[in-house]
């Protein structure tokens, strides 16, 4: 009886921690990565591109992309600053399919990614990459996770987001894989 009671007390004491780690999907976002996992991708050393691509890799179940920051079976860790050619190289070496896009079409690509249930690693801020988590065209709102503060999702209006993206130069990376599974929808069937 004492052992059972001790086990029950231990399980009950863990429940608030477990409950705090569970986040329901946010219907405003195209991206379903809970805060506890986003914390793994806090920018440690100027590796913002890899952090953002890694978050998208988790969301879309692409382990070779999700593990860019670490030495794994997919390849050595990738740390430090990146440009389009470096990303093209390590994605080729790790066999990660991506759309590595520069130029004026980036805004349309970001809308496409969000509309189709994907995040995107995007130039956002001066010499910085962040993760596009969603776009609400009706409200004109963009949702972005900055890997320097991965516990929150920042909201931008159209003008603010345009300034943010243009400050870095027009460049984005979208994984060429299916989005995360469709969120379940509960309907009254009777």
Buried (B, 14 or more C-beta within 10 A) or exposed (E): EEEEEEEEEEEEEEEEEEEEEEEEEEEBBBBBBEBEBBEBBBBEEBBBBBBBBBBBBBBBBBEBBBBBBBEBEBBEEBBEBBEBEBBBEBBEEBEBEBEBBEEEEBBEBBBBBBEEBBBBBBBBBEEBBBBBBBBBEEEEBBBBBBBEEBEEBBBBEBEEBEEBBEEBBBBBBBBBBEBBEEEEEEEEEE
